[in-house]
Amino acid sequence: MNPIAITQGDPAGIGPEIVAKAFRDAPEVLRHCFVVGDVATLRRAAQAIARPGIGGLPVAQIGAPHEALAMPPRCVPVLPVPGIPGPQPWGQVSAAAGRAAADCVVWAARTALRGEVAALVTAPLHKEALSAAGVDFPGHTELLQAEAAAHQGVPLARMPVRMMLANDELRTVLVSIHVSLRDAIEAVTQDNVLQTLQITHAALQRSLGRVPRIAVAGLNPHAGEGGLFGREELEVIAPAIAAARVQGLDVHGPFAPDTVFMRARSTPQRAGEFDAVVAMYHDQGLIPVKYLGVDKGVNVTLGLPLVRTSPDHGTAFDIAGQGIADASSLVEAVRMARQLSA
């Protein structure tokens, strides 16, 4: 059995405190997990979430991932990353915080790629801090893609990845990720849509144990209304769907973006029509999932040779250090990582 690695995230944000809170409040879910980060940063986070009349949360330094398997419940095992800075001022963007967050992700990714951990869960980082630190990637997904490609000795183009946002009611996968809306529209090509469908199909077939039923959202209002509001559905998206069906994928659409997510949503009262929706760009796919509850949403990177999940929220600099951040999404991310790596 291998443990699950959790990166501390940006030390100026809520990442360390939601990690500490998860270990305190969900010990069964966090069993056999450890934190990749800085011991002093996690100890400060444990103090930030302390409650009157309740004993402190112990933070223990470990020297190797397997040591986490023997740790008692409600103890935070931290494997220090050499050379990263310690605690940073709460709520402030800085190159030091960005570098610390990035170095933790790189260390954890390489450890996962060597097979020493079962999965990787990443606490939130700040994209502006990453940029200030000179990191050439806008977020976790792109950084992990680069590490995986380097590990396998292939160019980035040979390591296509996609972002999936999921909760108990809805899964959505994005054709493009962290780019401008103008660039996102340009990214809606037949090859990109087909590749997204292939990655989604492969990932969900593994996790569901059956062929997934996938819906595809249109790019334009009313899915183009037969070409009246744009021709991308006719000339790009529909041909990609047809090519996917030839390959045996159970794919349907393109559907009007303002209704397809409701059709796919699964509730106790009604099963959804689809297992996932492929969305054409970032906000089209993320707004429906986040509207259903940021505390339950989980970000999953599809296409990597490792399991990676993360909470569906950011660093929340405005409340960092106050001990009030909700750890529910992180707990769900750990839970999903455990399921996907089983």
Backbone torsions as a table, in degrees:
resi	resn	phi	psi	omega
1	MET	NA	131.3	175.3
2	ASN	-104.8	148.4	178.3
3	PRO	-77.7	173.8	175.6
4	ILE	-107.0	131.6	179.7
5	ALA	-94.3	135.5	177.5
6	ILE	-121.8	119.6	178.1
7	THR	-78.5	150.1	-175.6
8	GLN	-73.4	-17.7	-176.4
9	GLY	77.8	-168.6	177.7
10	ASP	-67.8	122.1	-176.1
11	PRO	-67.5	-13.4	177.0
12	ALA	-88.8	-7.2	-178.1
13	GLY	-106.3	-162.6	-175.4
14	ILE	-84.2	-4.1	-176.6
15	GLY	-50.9	-56.8	-178.3
16	PRO	-59.3	-37.5	-177.3
17	GLU	-75.0	-33.8	176.2
18	ILE	-72.0	-30.0	174.4
19	VAL	-63.9	-47.6	179.2
20	ALA	-61.7	-42.8	-178.8
21	LYS	-64.9	-36.2	178.4
22	ALA	-64.5	-43.6	177.2
23	PHE	-62.4	-36.6	-179.1
24	ARG	-73.2	-44.2	-169.3
25	ASP	-96.9	-17.6	-179.1
26	ALA	-131.6	59.8	-173.2
27	PRO	-62.2	-31.2	-179.5
28	GLU	-70.4	-39.3	178.5
29	VAL	-69.0	-37.5	-176.1
30	LEU	-86.8	6.1	178.5
31	ARG	-61.1	136.6	179.9
32	HIS	65.7	29.0	172.5
33	CYS	-111.3	159.2	173.0
34	PHE	-146.2	163.1	-177.0
35	VAL	-103.5	134.5	172.8
36	VAL	-97.9	113.2	-176.2
37	GLY	174.5	-138.9	-175.9
38	ASP	-122.5	129.9	-175.5
39	VAL	-61.9	-45.8	-178.5
40	ALA	-62.9	-36.8	178.2
41	THR	-63.7	-42.6	179.3
42	LEU	-71.4	-32.8	176.4
43	ARG	-67.4	-38.7	175.1
44	ARG	-63.1	-39.8	178.6
45	ALA	-64.3	-40.0	178.6
46	ALA	-62.8	-36.3	176.6
47	GLN	-68.9	-35.6	-178.2
48	ALA	-65.5	-29.0	-178.1
49	ILE	-98.6	3.9	-178.1
50	ALA	-60.9	144.8	179.1
51	ARG	-120.1	144.6	-178.8
52	PRO	-57.8	135.7	175.8
53	GLY	81.9	1.4	179.9
54	ILE	-118.1	136.3	-179.0
55	GLY	-59.4	156.1	-179.1
56	GLY	-67.5	159.4	178.8
57	LEU	-91.9	115.3	-178.4
58	PRO	-70.4	140.8	176.2
59	VAL	-121.2	119.7	-174.5
60	ALA	-116.0	137.3	175.9
61	GLN	-84.6	133.3	175.9
62	ILE	-119.7	161.6	-175.9
63	GLY	-107.2	-10.2	-178.6
64	ALA	-156.5	151.0	-177.3
65	PRO	-54.5	-40.3	-173.9
66	HIS	-65.2	-19.1	179.3
67	GLU	-65.5	-22.2	179.3
68	ALA	-64.7	-25.0	-176.8
69	LEU	-66.4	-22.3	-177.4
70	ALA	-102.0	4.7	-176.5
71	MET	-77.3	144.6	179.1
72	PRO	-74.7	162.5	177.2
73	PRO	-62.1	154.4	177.7
74	ARG	57.9	33.2	170.0
75	CYS	-126.3	135.6	-176.0
76	VAL	-98.2	104.5	176.7
77	PRO	-80.2	128.7	-179.0
78	VAL	-121.7	125.9	173.7
79	LEU	-101.2	109.2	-174.1
80	PRO	-68.7	138.6	173.7
81	VAL	-91.0	122.0	-176.9
82	PRO	-58.5	134.5	171.2
83	GLY	85.7	-5.4	-179.2
84	ILE	-79.9	148.8	178.6
85	PRO	-69.2	158.8	179.5
86	GLY	-82.6	-152.1	-176.3
87	PRO	-55.2	138.4	178.7
88	GLN	-114.0	156.6	-179.6
89	PRO	-56.4	133.5	-179.4
90	TRP	-58.6	138.8	168.3
91	GLY	71.6	17.0	-178.5
92	GLN	-118.8	130.6	175.1
93	VAL	-72.4	129.6	178.3
94	SER	-151.9	153.2	176.8
95	ALA	-64.2	-36.1	-179.1
96	ALA	-63.0	-43.5	179.0
97	ALA	-66.4	-40.8	178.2
98	GLY	-63.3	-40.6	178.8
99	ARG	-65.6	-42.1	178.9
100	ALA	-60.1	-45.7	-179.5
101	ALA	-63.2	-45.4	-178.6
102	ALA	-64.9	-42.7	-179.1
103	ASP	-63.1	-35.3	177.4
104	CYS	-65.7	-41.6	179.8
105	VAL	-64.9	-44.1	-179.2
106	VAL	-63.0	-45.5	179.4
107	TRP	-60.2	-47.6	-177.6
108	ALA	-66.0	-39.2	179.9
109	ALA	-63.2	-44.8	-179.6
110	ARG	-65.8	-35.6	176.5
111	THR	-66.1	-40.8	177.8
112	ALA	-66.6	-40.5	-179.5
113	LEU	-66.7	-25.9	174.4
114	ARG	-81.4	-3.8	177.9
115	GLY	82.3	18.6	-176.6
116	GLU	-89.8	-13.9	174.1
117	VAL	-130.5	153.3	-176.3
118	ALA	-76.5	-31.8	-176.1
119	ALA	-162.8	166.5	-179.5
120	LEU	-124.9	125.9	174.8
121	VAL	-116.4	126.8	-174.6
122	THR	-111.1	123.7	172.5
123	ALA	-74.8	160.8	-170.7
124	PRO	-63.0	141.5	170.1
125	LEU	-118.7	169.6	-175.8
126	HIS	-111.4	121.3	-173.9
127	LYS	-64.6	-34.4	177.9
128	GLU	-67.6	-38.0	178.0
129	ALA	-67.3	-37.4	175.4
130	LEU	-59.2	-46.5	-179.4
131	SER	-62.8	-41.1	179.1
132	ALA	-62.2	-30.4	179.5
133	ALA	-81.4	-2.1	179.8
134	GLY	82.4	16.5	177.4
135	VAL	-77.5	129.2	-172.5
136	ASP	-84.0	7.0	-176.3
137	PHE	-119.7	140.7	-174.7
138	PRO	-78.2	-11.6	-178.3
139	GLY	-170.9	-176.4	-179.4
140	HIS	-55.9	-47.5	-171.1
141	THR	-57.8	-48.2	-177.3
142	GLU	-70.1	-35.8	178.2
143	LEU	-65.9	-43.8	179.0
144	LEU	-67.4	-37.2	176.3
145	GLN	-59.0	-44.8	-179.3
146	ALA	-65.2	-41.0	179.1
147	GLU	-64.8	-41.3	-179.6
148	ALA	-66.7	-41.1	179.2
149	ALA	-64.2	-42.7	178.7
150	ALA	-63.9	-39.8	-179.9
151	HIS	-62.7	-38.4	-178.3
152	GLN	-91.2	-2.2	177.8
153	GLY	67.1	37.1	-179.8
154	VAL	-125.4	155.6	175.6
155	PRO	-68.0	159.4	-179.0
156	LEU	-55.0	-35.5	-178.7
157	ALA	-62.3	-22.1	179.1
158	ARG	-90.2	3.2	179.5
159	MET	-127.7	62.9	-178.6
160	PRO	-69.3	135.3	178.9
161	VAL	-129.6	160.2	176.6
162	ARG	-140.0	154.4	176.7
163	MET	-96.2	130.2	172.1
164	MET	-117.8	129.7	171.8
165	LEU	-105.1	131.3	-173.9
166	ALA	-143.0	147.9	166.2
167	ASN	-142.0	-167.8	-176.7
168	ASP	-67.0	-16.2	-172.4
169	GLU	-111.3	-22.4	-170.1
170	LEU	-155.0	141.0	170.6
171	ARG	-123.2	136.7	175.6
172	THR	-138.5	138.6	-178.0
173	VAL	-119.8	140.6	-171.9
174	LEU	-104.6	137.5	175.2
175	VAL	-71.1	-40.9	175.5
176	SER	-126.4	162.8	-173.2
177	ILE	-120.0	-103.9	-172.0
178	HIS	-94.0	76.6	175.7
179	VAL	-137.7	165.6	177.2
180	SER	-63.9	159.8	178.7
181	LEU	-60.7	-38.9	178.3
182	ARG	-60.8	-45.5	178.9
183	ASP	-68.8	-31.9	178.9
184	ALA	-63.7	-40.1	177.9
185	ILE	-64.3	-40.8	177.4
186	GLU	-63.5	-27.6	-178.1
187	ALA	-77.8	-7.9	178.3
188	VAL	-80.3	83.2	176.8
189	THR	-115.6	163.4	180.0
190	GLN	-61.1	-40.7	-180.0
191	ASP	-64.4	-43.5	-178.4
192	ASN	-67.3	-40.4	178.6
193	VAL	-66.5	-44.9	179.5
194	LEU	-62.7	-42.6	179.4
195	GLN	-63.1	-39.0	177.0
196	THR	-61.9	-42.4	178.6
197	LEU	-63.6	-41.2	-179.9
198	GLN	-65.4	-43.7	179.6
199	ILE	-65.2	-43.2	179.4
200	THR	-62.7	-46.6	179.3
201	HIS	-57.8	-48.7	-176.7
202	ALA	-63.6	-43.3	-177.5
203	ALA	-68.1	-45.3	-177.5
204	LEU	-73.4	-31.0	176.4
205	GLN	-62.8	-38.6	177.0
206	ARG	-65.9	-44.7	-174.3
207	SER	-79.0	-33.0	-178.8
208	LEU	-88.9	-22.8	-177.9
209	GLY	76.7	18.8	178.7
210	ARG	-157.8	171.4	178.1
211	VAL	-71.2	123.3	-179.5
212	PRO	-78.6	150.9	175.5
213	ARG	-99.0	117.5	-170.6
214	ILE	-114.8	130.2	172.9
215	ALA	-100.5	151.2	179.5
216	VAL	-121.9	125.3	177.1
217	ALA	-81.1	146.4	172.3
218	GLY	-74.4	169.2	176.7
219	LEU	-88.7	-38.7	-172.7
220	ASN	-98.7	163.6	175.4
221	PRO	-55.0	138.8	179.8
222	HIS	59.0	26.1	-176.9
223	ALA	54.2	37.5	175.6
224	GLY	87.3	-14.8	179.5
225	GLU	48.9	53.3	176.5
226	GLY	66.1	25.6	178.9
227	GLY	99.6	-6.0	-179.4
228	LEU	-68.6	-34.9	-175.7
229	PHE	-112.1	20.2	-178.1
230	GLY	135.5	152.6	-173.8
231	ARG	-112.2	6.6	-178.6
232	GLU	-61.1	-36.2	179.1
233	GLU	-62.9	-42.3	-177.7
234	LEU	-74.9	-39.7	-169.9
235	GLU	-98.1	-17.6	-175.6
236	VAL	-124.0	-57.2	-170.3
237	ILE	-72.9	-48.3	179.1
238	ALA	-59.9	-43.5	175.6
239	PRO	-61.3	-35.5	177.2
240	ALA	-65.7	-40.5	176.8
241	ILE	-62.7	-43.5	179.4
242	ALA	-61.6	-41.1	178.8
243	ALA	-65.5	-37.2	178.4
244	ALA	-65.9	-39.3	178.7
245	ARG	-64.9	-36.8	176.4
246	VAL	-59.9	-32.7	179.2
247	GLN	-82.9	2.1	176.2
248	GLY	94.0	9.4	179.0
249	LEU	-82.5	144.3	179.4
250	ASP	-92.7	85.0	-171.9
251	VAL	-122.1	141.1	-176.4
252	HIS	-137.0	148.4	177.9
253	GLY	130.7	-163.2	0.0
254	PRO	-75.2	141.8	-179.0
255	PHE	-107.4	158.6	176.6
256	ALA	-57.7	126.4	-176.1
257	PRO	-62.4	-24.9	-176.1
258	ASP	-81.6	-5.5	178.9
259	THR	-126.5	-19.4	-172.9
260	VAL	-65.1	-33.1	-179.0
261	PHE	-69.2	-34.1	175.6
262	MET	-65.8	-37.5	179.2
263	ARG	-67.6	-31.8	-177.7
264	ALA	-85.3	-19.4	-176.3
265	ARG	-63.8	132.4	179.6
266	SER	-110.6	126.0	179.8
267	THR	-126.1	168.7	176.1
268	PRO	-58.8	-25.7	-178.9
269	GLN	-86.8	-24.9	-174.6
270	ARG	-152.6	126.7	176.8
271	ALA	-73.6	141.6	178.3
272	GLY	-69.9	155.8	179.2
273	GLU	-76.1	-20.6	-174.3
274	PHE	-135.3	154.7	177.0
275	ASP	-83.7	-21.6	179.4
276	ALA	-161.7	156.8	173.2
277	VAL	-117.1	129.3	171.4
278	VAL	-89.6	118.5	-179.2
279	ALA	-101.8	153.5	-173.6
280	MET	-81.7	-23.0	-179.8
281	TYR	-155.1	171.3	-169.1
282	HIS	-51.2	-63.7	-173.1
283	ASP	-69.4	-30.1	177.9
284	GLN	-57.3	-40.1	-177.6
285	GLY	-89.1	-30.1	-173.8
286	LEU	-83.9	-32.4	-178.2
287	ILE	-59.2	-45.6	179.9
288	PRO	-61.1	-41.3	-179.0
289	VAL	-67.6	-44.9	-178.2
290	LYS	-68.5	-31.5	177.6
291	TYR	-62.5	-32.8	179.5
292	LEU	-73.9	-10.9	176.6
293	GLY	137.0	106.4	178.5
294	VAL	-62.1	-29.1	-177.0
295	ASP	-68.2	-15.6	-178.7
296	LYS	-112.0	-7.8	-176.3
297	GLY	-78.6	144.0	179.7
298	VAL	-130.8	135.3	176.0
299	ASN	-95.0	125.5	179.0
300	VAL	-122.3	130.1	176.3
301	THR	-90.2	119.4	-179.7
302	LEU	-97.2	144.0	175.6
303	GLY	101.5	-8.9	178.8
304	LEU	-83.8	154.5	173.9
305	PRO	-83.6	31.5	176.1
306	LEU	-153.6	162.2	177.2
307	VAL	-92.5	123.6	177.2
308	ARG	-135.0	127.1	175.2
309	THR	-130.1	165.0	175.9
310	SER	-157.9	162.6	175.0
311	PRO	-64.6	157.2	-178.8
312	ASP	-95.5	51.0	176.5
313	HIS	-158.9	174.6	-175.6
314	GLY	-102.1	-157.0	-172.0
315	THR	-81.1	-16.5	176.2
316	ALA	48.1	55.7	-178.9
317	PHE	-55.9	-28.4	-175.8
318	ASP	-67.5	-21.7	179.4
319	ILE	-119.1	4.5	-176.7
320	ALA	-60.1	136.9	177.6
321	GLY	87.9	-6.4	-177.6
322	GLN	-89.8	-9.8	178.6
323	GLY	74.9	14.6	-176.2
324	ILE	-107.8	-2.2	-178.6
325	ALA	-64.3	142.4	-178.1
326	ASP	-86.3	124.5	-178.5
327	ALA	-91.7	5.1	-172.8
328	SER	-59.1	-43.1	-178.1
329	SER	-66.5	-36.4	176.7
330	LEU	-65.2	-42.7	177.9
331	VAL	-60.4	-42.3	178.1
332	GLU	-64.9	-35.8	178.5
333	ALA	-65.1	-39.8	177.0
334	VAL	-66.3	-42.4	179.5
335	ARG	-60.1	-44.7	179.8
336	MET	-68.6	-37.8	177.1
337	ALA	-60.1	-39.4	179.5
338	ARG	-66.3	-40.6	179.2
339	GLN	-65.1	-45.1	-176.4
340	LEU	-68.7	-28.8	-177.8
341	SER	-92.0	-5.7	-177.0
342	ALA	-64.9	NA	NA
